[in-house]
């Protein structure tokens, strides 16, 4: 992956839930799922290597101010599926991080499939 590009296929590594705190890892529960972002703005989910056709969504990526009280400050890349809640996006080397911890939900980690 380069820059802010999330296009491509990503295999699930782990999920960390905020409340109550729990962690699930692909090493222990098995690499059961993944996600693909297409260049034309679709999100495809797969389980055990097969796409789940019921879960094909559109997505948008945009930058939003990290702090709504300081709109001129740092911005954050935000992913939105079908106009639902915003998910903060971070790309660290070959890992995609989808962060909803700011809403007390979860943070998911995916490894880029080369």
Secondary structure, DSSP 4 states (H G I P E B T S, - for coil): --TT---EEEEEEEEEETTTTEEEEHHHH---EEEEE-TTSEEEEEETTEEEEEEEEEEEEEEEESSTT-TTS-EEEEEEETT--EEEEEEETTEEEEE-GGGTSEEEEEEE--
